[in-house]
Amino acid sequence: MKYQLPETESGKDVWQLAREISLSAGEILLDWWPKAKEISDQGQNDIVTNVDRECEAHIRSAIQANFPEHGIFGEEEKGDDPTTGWTWIIDPIDGTQNYAWGIPCFSTVIAIAKDGEVVAGVNFDPINNEMFHAARGKGAFLNEEKIQVSDISKFEDVILVTDPAYGPASGTTDTLQMLRKIWPSLKTARMIGSSALSISYVAAGRMDIFVHHRLQPYDQAAGMILMEEAGGLMTDRQGNRAELYSDGVIASSSTIHQEFMERTKHLQWRKPSSRALNPRER
């Protein structure tokens, strides 16, 4: 389904506005980067900083100033249903633990969905000044250059990237068991602590496949459109096209996706998760 991207009164569409807002959000993150931060626990293996809250408030304010009629769903304040109407889906800092401990691997995610279908998305890494962005039918880009998924066809050449799951340990345990099973057939594997950047790197062909036990909409929304516009696939653990609340995530080229599905078909990781998705988690 095709959508006409909404425009501001000055003629900027939501894709352009998302890029501009991500740049100003990045300035906030860089300003705080060398400073001490207030860190709070907000769940198992999950933290939040004062910068997350400040940055999300900034993004929300900028969106509301231009599209007051649109919904907003963010990591910190949650908000509107991301599967209904025009809704902005935001993660002020994807990779908060990296950011909090001084590890330079994090990003800001801003995506726009219509009735749950992501139509534009931005993932901005302010440390490296790299903006991954895409819009439905317009392609995927790293800054101003078009990107595409890798053309690797042999599983033995694959670089796999994943991250530990939030919540119960079973998600991470299943992921590690899966990785242990297929590791001898991989070139290598990585955990970088930012799902949004991991998916962006796969879309740009830097890595070949990203898998995760399960993400929230704000972790993956921009990645969903980046992958498809870069010529790749993003599915749930059963191989169905990914949605905002998919059970599991697999992002790769179609060739590597097919091989991964075959090699993991009998593993626990591929079975449906026993814990129902909750839009208000985290």
C-alpha positions as CSV (number, residue, x, y, z in Angstrom):
1,M,0.0,0.0,0.0
2,K,1.3,3.5,-0.9
3,Y,0.9,6.5,1.3
4,Q,1.4,10.2,0.6
5,L,3.8,11.4,3.2
6,P,2.2,14.2,5.3
7,E,3.9,17.6,4.9
8,T,4.3,20.6,7.2
9,E,2.9,24.0,6.2
10,S,6.4,24.9,4.8
11,G,6.3,21.8,2.5
12,K,8.6,19.5,4.4
13,D,7.4,15.9,4.5
14,V,7.7,13.7,7.6
15,W,10.8,12.0,6.2
16,Q,12.7,15.3,6.0
17,L,11.4,16.5,9.3
18,A,12.5,13.2,11.0
19,R,16.0,13.7,9.7
20,E,16.1,17.3,11.0
21,I,14.8,16.3,14.4
22,S,17.3,13.4,14.7
23,L,20.2,15.9,14.1
24,S,19.0,18.2,16.9
25,A,18.5,15.2,19.1
26,G,22.0,14.1,18.3
27,E,23.3,17.5,19.5
28,I,21.7,16.8,22.9
29,L,23.4,13.4,23.1
30,L,26.8,14.8,22.2
31,D,26.5,17.7,24.6
32,W,25.9,15.2,27.5
33,W,28.4,12.6,26.2
34,P,31.4,13.7,28.3
35,K,29.2,14.6,31.4
36,A,28.1,12.5,34.4
37,K,24.5,11.2,33.9
38,E,21.7,10.2,36.2
39,I,21.2,6.5,35.7
40,S,18.1,4.6,37.0
41,D,17.0,0.9,36.7
42,Q,13.7,0.5,35.0
43,G,13.5,-3.3,34.6
44,Q,15.6,-6.4,34.3
45,N,18.8,-5.6,32.4
46,D,17.3,-2.2,31.5
47,I,18.3,1.3,32.5
48,V,17.3,4.8,31.7
49,T,19.2,8.1,32.0
50,N,18.2,11.7,32.4
51,V,19.4,12.2,28.8
52,D,16.9,9.6,27.5
53,R,14.1,11.6,29.0
54,E,15.4,15.0,27.9
55,C,16.0,13.8,24.4
56,E,12.6,12.2,24.1
57,A,10.9,15.3,25.4
58,H,12.7,17.4,22.7
59,I,11.7,15.0,19.9
60,R,8.1,15.0,21.1
61,S,8.0,18.7,21.2
62,A,9.4,19.1,17.7
63,I,6.8,16.6,16.3
64,Q,3.9,18.2,18.1
65,A,4.8,21.6,16.8
66,N,4.6,20.4,13.3
67,F,2.0,17.6,13.4
68,P,-0.2,18.1,16.5
69,E,-2.8,15.7,15.2
70,H,-0.3,12.8,14.9
71,G,0.2,10.2,17.6
72,I,3.6,9.6,19.3
73,F,4.8,6.3,20.8
74,G,8.2,6.5,22.6
75,E,10.3,4.3,24.8
76,E,10.2,6.4,27.9
77,E,6.6,7.8,27.9
78,K,5.0,5.2,25.7
79,G,1.9,7.2,24.6
80,D,-0.3,6.5,21.6
81,D,-1.1,3.1,19.9
82,P,1.6,2.8,17.2
83,T,-0.7,0.5,15.1
84,T,-3.4,3.2,14.7
85,G,-3.4,6.2,12.4
86,W,-0.4,8.4,11.8
87,T,2.0,7.7,14.6
88,W,5.6,8.6,15.3
89,I,7.7,5.9,16.9
90,I,10.8,7.1,18.8
91,D,13.7,5.8,20.8
92,P,15.8,8.7,22.0
93,I,18.8,6.5,22.7
94,D,19.0,3.0,21.4
95,G,21.9,1.5,23.2
96,T,21.4,3.4,26.5
97,Q,23.7,1.1,28.4
98,N,26.5,1.8,25.9
99,Y,25.8,5.5,26.2
100,A,25.7,5.5,30.0
101,W,29.0,3.6,30.3
102,G,30.9,5.7,27.7
103,I,30.8,3.1,24.9
104,P,30.4,5.0,21.6
105,C,27.8,2.8,20.0
106,F,24.2,4.2,20.2
107,S,21.7,6.1,18.1
108,T,18.4,7.9,17.9
109,V,15.5,6.2,16.2
110,I,12.6,8.2,14.6
111,A,10.0,6.4,12.5
112,I,6.6,7.2,11.1
113,A,3.8,4.6,10.7
114,K,0.4,4.7,9.2
115,D,-1.9,2.1,10.9
116,G,1.1,0.1,11.9
117,E,2.9,0.2,8.5
118,V,6.2,2.0,8.7
119,V,6.5,4.5,5.8
120,A,9.7,6.4,6.8
121,G,12.4,5.9,9.3
122,V,15.7,7.4,10.5
123,N,18.4,6.0,12.7
124,F,21.1,8.6,13.5
125,D,24.5,7.8,15.0
126,P,25.8,11.2,16.2
127,I,29.2,9.9,17.3
128,N,30.1,8.9,13.7
129,N,27.7,11.4,12.0
130,E,26.0,8.5,10.2
131,M,22.3,8.8,9.3
132,F,20.6,5.7,8.1
133,H,17.2,6.6,6.6
134,A,14.6,5.4,4.2
135,A,11.1,6.0,3.0
136,R,8.6,3.7,1.3
137,G,9.4,3.4,-2.4
138,K,12.3,5.9,-2.2
139,G,15.2,3.7,-1.2
140,A,17.5,3.4,1.8
141,F,20.4,5.7,2.4
142,L,23.5,6.2,4.6
143,N,23.7,10.0,4.7
144,E,23.3,10.8,1.0
145,E,24.5,7.5,-0.5
146,K,22.1,4.6,-1.3
147,I,22.7,1.4,0.5
148,Q,21.8,-2.2,0.0
149,V,22.1,-5.5,1.8
150,S,25.2,-7.7,1.2
151,D,25.3,-10.1,-1.7
152,I,27.0,-12.8,0.2
153,S,25.6,-16.2,-0.8
154,K,27.7,-18.6,1.3
155,F,26.7,-19.0,4.9
156,E,30.3,-19.7,5.8
157,D,31.0,-16.0,4.9
158,V,28.3,-14.6,7.0
159,I,28.8,-12.1,9.8
160,L,25.9,-12.5,12.3
161,V,25.0,-9.8,14.8
162,T,22.7,-10.2,17.8
163,D,22.1,-8.9,21.3
164,P,20.9,-10.3,24.6
165,A,17.2,-10.3,25.2
166,Y,15.5,-8.1,27.8
167,G,13.4,-9.7,30.5
168,P,13.5,-13.5,31.4
169,A,16.9,-15.2,30.8
170,S,15.3,-17.8,28.6
171,G,15.3,-15.4,25.6
172,T,19.1,-14.9,25.8
173,T,19.7,-18.6,26.6
174,D,17.8,-19.7,23.5
175,T,19.7,-17.1,21.4
176,L,23.1,-18.4,22.7
177,Q,22.1,-22.0,22.1
178,M,21.2,-21.1,18.6
179,L,24.4,-19.3,18.1
180,R,26.4,-22.2,19.5
181,K,24.7,-24.5,17.0
182,I,25.4,-22.5,13.9
183,W,28.7,-20.9,15.0
184,P,30.9,-23.5,13.2
185,S,29.3,-22.5,9.9
186,L,29.6,-18.7,10.4
187,K,32.5,-16.4,9.5
188,T,32.0,-14.7,12.9
189,A,29.4,-13.1,15.2
190,R,29.1,-9.8,17.0
191,M,27.1,-8.2,19.9
192,I,27.2,-4.4,19.7
193,G,24.5,-3.3,22.2
194,S,22.3,-1.4,19.8
195,S,19.6,-3.3,17.9
196,A,18.9,-0.2,15.8
197,L,22.5,0.1,14.6
198,S,22.8,-3.6,14.1
199,I,19.8,-3.6,11.7
200,S,21.2,-0.5,10.0
201,Y,24.5,-2.2,9.5
202,V,22.8,-5.2,7.9
203,A,20.9,-2.9,5.6
204,A,24.1,-1.2,4.6
205,G,25.9,-4.5,3.9
206,R,28.4,-4.2,6.7
207,M,27.0,-7.3,8.4
208,D,24.9,-10.1,6.9
209,I,22.2,-11.1,9.3
210,F,20.7,-9.7,12.6
211,V,18.6,-12.0,14.9
212,H,16.9,-11.1,18.1
213,H,14.6,-12.9,20.6
214,R,12.1,-10.0,20.4
215,L,12.2,-6.2,20.1
216,Q,9.8,-3.4,20.9
217,P,8.5,-1.1,18.2
218,Y,10.9,1.7,19.0
219,D,13.9,-0.7,18.7
220,Q,13.0,-1.9,15.2
221,A,10.6,0.5,13.5
222,A,13.2,2.4,11.4
223,G,15.1,-0.9,10.7
224,M,11.9,-2.4,9.2
225,I,11.8,0.1,6.3
226,L,15.6,0.3,6.0
227,M,15.8,-3.4,5.4
228,E,13.0,-3.6,2.8
229,E,14.2,-0.5,0.9
230,A,17.8,-1.8,1.0
231,G,16.6,-5.0,-0.8
232,G,16.5,-7.3,2.2
233,L,14.0,-9.1,4.4
234,M,12.9,-8.5,8.0
235,T,10.7,-11.3,9.4
236,D,9.6,-12.9,12.7
237,R,11.0,-16.2,13.8
238,Q,8.5,-18.1,11.7
239,G,9.5,-16.2,8.6
240,N,6.4,-13.9,8.4
241,R,7.0,-10.3,7.4
242,A,8.0,-8.4,10.5
243,E,5.4,-6.2,12.2
244,L,5.8,-3.7,15.1
245,Y,5.1,-6.4,17.7
246,S,6.6,-9.4,15.9
247,D,7.7,-12.4,17.9
248,G,11.4,-12.5,17.1
249,V,13.4,-10.7,14.5
250,I,15.5,-11.9,11.5
251,A,16.9,-9.3,9.1
252,S,19.1,-10.3,6.2
253,S,19.2,-10.8,2.4
254,S,16.7,-13.3,1.0
255,T,19.5,-15.8,0.3
256,I,20.9,-15.8,3.8
257,H,17.5,-15.7,5.4
258,Q,16.5,-18.9,3.6
259,E,19.7,-20.6,4.7
260,F,19.3,-19.4,8.3
261,M,15.7,-20.7,8.5
262,E,16.8,-24.1,7.2
263,R,19.8,-24.4,9.6
264,T,17.7,-23.4,12.7
265,K,14.4,-25.1,12.0
266,H,14.7,-27.6,14.9
267,L,16.1,-25.2,17.5
268,Q,14.3,-23.8,20.5
269,W,14.9,-20.2,19.3
270,R,12.6,-20.8,16.4
271,K,9.6,-21.8,18.6
272,P,7.0,-19.2,19.5
273,S,7.8,-17.2,22.6
274,S,5.8,-18.3,25.6
275,R,5.5,-14.7,26.9
276,A,2.9,-12.5,25.2
277,L,3.9,-9.2,23.8
278,N,3.0,-6.2,25.9
279,P,3.0,-2.8,24.2
280,R,3.6,-1.1,27.6
281,E,6.7,-3.1,28.5
282,R,10.1,-1.4,29.1
